[in-house]
């Protein structure tokens, strides 16, 4: 999954990017409300971490503008620990969740997973498909025979996106947009390489190819 972190504290945003990438996310950064709002409208993020005290444009205004334009990207807002009024205003503006500073990255990851699952109507705490269980902490997948397969970072992000969208026809360009951040070389042909790697680990039939259209997870190929 691909995230946008809008935070003007450079040290915090850099640490968040490092921690969230280790947790299996592709992460883009914005240091002010104007750039953050623009990126949130242009790029197809799976979720946004939005600080409210931003230069250029306040986070609440950014969020309200997104919602007014029917941008329903899940948003976790960051607030000061005792600023209860910011939490209320954030929910009124359309936030999906909030987290008070300071916080542990593990809690942020849990909240991000929760809001993205709600957005895809998946409410269970574990990503599962027939014969597969994805361990999001260890970034491994267990098959029907009980074999645990380690995944590279790209394999993990790709499989998680497939499992969050079972039975949907996903183009290479859509997969690329959600698996890589802005700093990556977004060559959609590389997706085919990683799809084949997942097939080698989990079976050829796990991801079906629709020639000229893309891929579908959970359909026998």
KACORFEN-V567235 format. One line per field, one symbol per residue. ss: DSSP state (~ for helix, > for strand, _ for the rest). phi: phi as a letter, one per 30 degrees, with the letter a starting at -180 (. if undefined). psi: psi as a letter, one per 40 degrees, with the letter a starting at -180 (. if undefined). Layout:
# KACORFEN-V567235
ss->???
phi->???
psi->???
This chain:
# KACORFEN-V567235
ss->_>>>>>___~~~~~~~~~~~~~___>>>>>__~~~~~~~~~~____>>>>>_______~~~~~~~~~~_____>>>>>>>___~~~~~~~~~~___>>>>>___~~~~~~~~~~~~~~~_______>>>__>>>>____>>>_____>>>__~~~~~~~~~~~~____>>_~~~~~~~~_________~~~~~~~~~~~~~~_~~~>>>>___>>>>____
phi->.cccccadddddddddeddddddjccbccbcaddddddddddcdddabcbddccdiadeddedddeddcidcedbcccbdecdddddddddddjdcabbdddbceeddeddddddddddciccddbdbbeibbccdddhbbccddidccdbdededdddddeddbdicdcdedddddccccdddddddddeddddddddddcjdddbccceibkbbdicdd
psi->ihihhhhehdddddddddddddeeihhiiheiddddddddddigidihhhidgiidhiddddddddddefhehhhhihiidegdddddddddeeidiihhiiihdddddddddddddddeeheiehhiiheihhhedefihhadeehhhiiidddddddddddefiehhhiddddddediideihghddddddddddddddeidedhihhhedaihhehh.
